[in-house]
Amino acid sequence: MMASRVLLVGLTALLFSVVLADHSPLQDFCVADSGSQVLVNGLSCKDSNVVQANDFFFSGLHLLGNTSNPVGSRVTPVMVAQLPGLNTLGISMVRIDYAPWGINPPHTHPRATEILTILEGTLEVGFITSNPDNRLITKVLSKGDVFVFPVGLVHFQRNVGKVNAVAIGALSSQNPGVITIANTVFGSKPAIAADVLAKAFQVDSGVINKLQSKF
Protein backbone atom coordinates (compact mmCIF):
# COMPACT_ATOMS: atom_id res chain seq x y z
CA MET A 1 0.00 0.00 0.00
CA MET A 2 2.80 2.41 0.96
CA ALA A 3 4.62 1.69 -2.32
CA SER A 4 1.44 2.43 -4.26
CA ARG A 5 1.04 5.77 -2.48
CA VAL A 6 4.65 6.71 -3.16
CA LEU A 7 4.18 5.83 -6.84
CA LEU A 8 0.97 7.89 -7.01
CA VAL A 9 2.64 10.90 -5.40
CA GLY A 10 5.58 10.57 -7.76
CA LEU A 11 3.38 10.39 -10.85
CA THR A 12 1.33 13.38 -9.62
CA ALA A 13 4.50 15.42 -9.07
CA LEU A 14 5.72 14.51 -12.56
CA LEU A 15 2.39 15.53 -14.08
CA PHE A 16 2.44 18.92 -12.37
CA SER A 17 6.05 19.49 -13.40
CA VAL A 18 5.05 18.95 -17.04
CA VAL A 19 1.89 21.07 -16.84
CA LEU A 20 3.62 23.93 -15.02
CA ALA A 21 6.87 23.81 -17.02
CA ASP A 22 8.22 27.29 -17.78
CA HIS A 23 8.28 27.75 -21.56
CA SER A 24 9.14 31.46 -21.32
CA PRO A 25 12.73 32.73 -21.63
CA LEU A 26 14.79 31.85 -18.55
CA GLN A 27 17.20 34.76 -18.97
CA ASP A 28 16.99 38.46 -19.86
CA PHE A 29 17.71 37.71 -23.51
CA CYS A 30 19.19 35.08 -25.83
CA VAL A 31 20.62 36.87 -28.84
CA ALA A 32 20.85 34.40 -31.72
CA ASP A 33 24.32 33.11 -32.49
CA SER A 34 24.01 32.48 -36.22
CA GLY A 35 27.45 30.89 -36.39
CA SER A 36 26.76 28.17 -33.84
CA GLN A 37 26.50 24.54 -34.95
CA VAL A 38 24.40 23.62 -31.91
CA LEU A 39 20.89 22.48 -32.93
CA VAL A 40 18.11 23.67 -30.59
CA ASN A 41 14.46 24.69 -30.98
CA GLY A 42 15.46 28.13 -32.16
CA LEU A 43 19.04 29.39 -32.21
CA SER A 44 21.67 29.07 -29.51
CA CYS A 45 22.58 32.10 -27.43
CA LYS A 46 25.47 34.42 -28.09
CA ASP A 47 27.74 35.10 -25.10
CA SER A 48 25.88 37.85 -23.21
CA ASN A 49 29.18 39.64 -22.55
CA VAL A 50 29.59 40.43 -26.25
CA VAL A 51 25.97 41.40 -26.93
CA GLN A 52 25.54 44.97 -28.17
CA ALA A 53 22.66 47.33 -28.98
CA ASN A 54 22.76 46.43 -32.67
CA ASP A 55 21.73 42.87 -31.76
CA PHE A 56 18.34 44.35 -30.81
CA PHE A 57 18.08 46.78 -33.72
CA PHE A 58 16.76 46.70 -37.29
CA SER A 59 16.45 49.54 -39.77
CA GLY A 60 14.53 49.37 -43.02
CA LEU A 61 10.77 49.33 -42.48
CA HIS A 62 10.59 52.88 -43.83
CA LEU A 63 11.75 51.67 -47.25
CA LEU A 64 9.26 50.97 -50.03
CA GLY A 65 9.08 47.33 -51.05
CA ASN A 66 9.53 46.47 -54.74
CA THR A 67 6.12 45.23 -55.92
CA SER A 68 7.09 44.64 -59.56
CA ASN A 69 6.44 40.91 -59.47
CA PRO A 70 3.56 38.66 -60.63
CA VAL A 71 1.51 39.06 -57.43
CA GLY A 72 2.13 42.79 -56.95
CA SER A 73 3.29 42.71 -53.33
CA ARG A 74 6.49 42.56 -51.31
CA VAL A 75 7.02 41.32 -47.76
CA THR A 76 9.91 42.78 -45.74
CA PRO A 77 10.49 40.48 -42.74
CA VAL A 78 11.83 41.40 -39.32
CA MET A 79 12.37 37.96 -37.83
CA VAL A 80 15.20 36.35 -35.90
CA ALA A 81 17.31 36.12 -39.07
CA GLN A 82 17.15 39.92 -39.44
CA LEU A 83 16.99 40.83 -35.73
CA PRO A 84 18.95 38.32 -33.59
CA GLY A 85 17.63 39.79 -30.34
CA LEU A 86 14.21 38.31 -31.11
CA ASN A 87 15.53 34.82 -30.35
CA THR A 88 13.31 33.04 -27.74
CA LEU A 89 11.00 36.08 -27.39
CA GLY A 90 8.19 34.64 -29.53
CA ILE A 91 7.46 37.71 -31.67
CA SER A 92 8.32 39.10 -35.12
CA MET A 93 6.90 41.49 -37.68
CA VAL A 94 6.71 42.25 -41.38
CA ARG A 95 6.08 45.21 -43.64
CA ILE A 96 3.92 44.44 -46.67
CA ASP A 97 3.74 46.71 -49.72
CA TYR A 98 0.97 46.28 -52.29
CA ALA A 99 0.70 47.72 -55.78
CA PRO A 100 -2.82 48.69 -56.89
CA TRP A 101 -4.76 45.40 -57.09
CA GLY A 102 -1.70 43.55 -55.83
CA ILE A 103 -2.24 40.57 -53.53
CA ASN A 104 -0.50 38.78 -50.72
CA PRO A 105 -1.56 35.32 -51.98
CA PRO A 106 -3.43 32.80 -49.82
CA HIS A 107 -0.98 31.42 -47.29
CA THR A 108 -0.73 30.20 -43.72
CA HIS A 109 1.67 30.64 -40.80
CA PRO A 110 1.97 27.25 -39.07
CA ARG A 111 3.48 28.72 -35.90
CA ALA A 112 1.87 32.13 -35.43
CA THR A 113 -1.21 34.27 -35.17
CA GLU A 114 -0.88 37.50 -37.17
CA ILE A 115 -2.34 40.91 -36.39
CA LEU A 116 -2.32 43.33 -39.34
CA THR A 117 -2.41 47.14 -39.15
CA ILE A 118 -3.12 49.20 -42.27
CA LEU A 119 -0.78 52.19 -42.61
CA GLU A 120 -1.80 53.39 -46.07
CA GLY A 121 -4.43 52.46 -48.64
CA THR A 122 -7.39 50.10 -48.66
CA LEU A 123 -7.13 46.32 -48.33
CA GLU A 124 -9.60 43.50 -48.65
CA VAL A 125 -8.47 40.83 -46.19
CA GLY A 126 -9.83 37.44 -45.25
CA PHE A 127 -9.23 34.00 -43.81
CA ILE A 128 -10.90 30.60 -44.23
CA THR A 129 -12.02 28.46 -41.32
CA SER A 130 -10.96 24.81 -41.16
CA ASN A 131 -12.87 21.78 -42.48
CA PRO A 132 -15.69 21.01 -42.81
CA ASP A 133 -17.11 24.56 -42.89
CA ASN A 134 -14.39 26.33 -44.91
CA ARG A 135 -16.14 29.62 -44.20
CA LEU A 136 -14.60 32.75 -45.72
CA ILE A 137 -14.44 35.64 -43.23
CA THR A 138 -13.52 38.84 -45.05
CA LYS A 139 -13.52 42.61 -44.57
CA VAL A 140 -12.33 45.77 -46.34
CA LEU A 141 -9.87 47.77 -44.20
CA SER A 142 -8.69 51.36 -44.39
CA LYS A 143 -5.83 53.31 -42.83
CA GLY A 144 -5.64 52.68 -39.08
CA ASP A 145 -7.76 49.52 -39.14
CA VAL A 146 -6.56 46.29 -37.51
CA PHE A 147 -7.41 42.67 -38.36
CA VAL A 148 -6.27 39.37 -36.88
CA PHE A 149 -5.58 36.07 -38.67
CA PRO A 150 -5.74 33.09 -36.27
CA VAL A 151 -2.77 30.74 -36.19
CA GLY A 152 -2.63 28.12 -38.94
CA LEU A 153 -5.60 29.39 -40.99
CA VAL A 154 -5.26 30.23 -44.68
CA HIS A 155 -5.50 34.00 -45.23
CA PHE A 156 -4.83 36.68 -47.86
CA GLN A 157 -4.84 40.41 -48.57
CA ARG A 158 -5.67 42.36 -51.73
CA ASN A 159 -5.21 46.04 -52.48
CA VAL A 160 -8.61 47.23 -53.71
CA GLY A 161 -7.56 50.86 -54.06
CA LYS A 162 -6.04 52.86 -56.92
CA VAL A 163 -2.85 53.72 -55.01
CA ASN A 164 -0.17 51.70 -53.24
CA ALA A 165 -1.02 50.25 -49.84
CA VAL A 166 1.20 49.47 -46.86
CA ALA A 167 0.55 47.30 -43.81
CA ILE A 168 2.50 46.10 -40.78
CA GLY A 169 1.94 42.57 -39.53
CA ALA A 170 2.94 41.40 -36.05
CA LEU A 171 3.31 37.65 -35.46
CA SER A 172 3.42 35.54 -32.32
CA SER A 173 6.62 33.68 -33.21
CA GLN A 174 10.23 34.62 -33.91
CA ASN A 175 10.00 32.27 -36.90
CA PRO A 176 6.32 31.93 -37.86
CA GLY A 177 6.93 30.09 -41.13
CA VAL A 178 4.90 30.68 -44.26
CA ILE A 179 3.22 28.17 -46.55
CA THR A 180 2.00 29.88 -49.73
CA ILE A 181 -0.73 27.58 -51.02
CA ALA A 182 -0.13 27.86 -54.77
CA ASN A 183 3.67 27.64 -54.47
CA THR A 184 3.43 24.64 -52.16
CA VAL A 185 0.88 22.67 -54.17
CA PHE A 186 2.09 23.45 -57.69
CA GLY A 187 5.77 24.17 -57.06
CA SER A 188 6.91 21.32 -54.83
CA LYS A 189 10.25 19.64 -55.60
CA PRO A 190 9.82 17.00 -56.86
CA ALA A 191 6.38 17.84 -58.22
CA ILE A 192 3.24 16.18 -56.91
CA ALA A 193 1.94 13.77 -59.56
CA ALA A 194 -0.41 15.60 -61.93
CA ASP A 195 -3.10 12.91 -61.63
CA VAL A 196 -3.16 13.37 -57.85
CA LEU A 197 -3.74 17.11 -58.19
CA ALA A 198 -6.17 16.65 -61.08
CA LYS A 199 -8.35 14.45 -58.91
CA ALA A 200 -8.01 16.77 -55.90
CA PHE A 201 -8.98 19.88 -57.89
CA GLN A 202 -11.40 18.05 -60.18
CA VAL A 203 -9.76 19.34 -63.36
CA ASP A 204 -7.95 17.84 -66.35
CA SER A 205 -4.28 16.87 -65.95
CA GLY A 206 -3.41 19.38 -68.68
CA VAL A 207 -4.59 22.21 -66.43
CA ILE A 208 -2.36 20.92 -63.65
CA ASN A 209 0.64 20.66 -65.95
CA LYS A 210 0.14 24.28 -67.04
CA LEU A 211 -0.12 25.46 -63.43
CA GLN A 212 2.96 23.52 -62.38
CA SER A 213 4.94 25.05 -65.23
CA LYS A 214 4.35 28.52 -63.75
CA PHE A 215 5.95 27.59 -60.42
Disulfide bonds with the S-S distance in Angstrom:
Cys30-Cys45 1.85
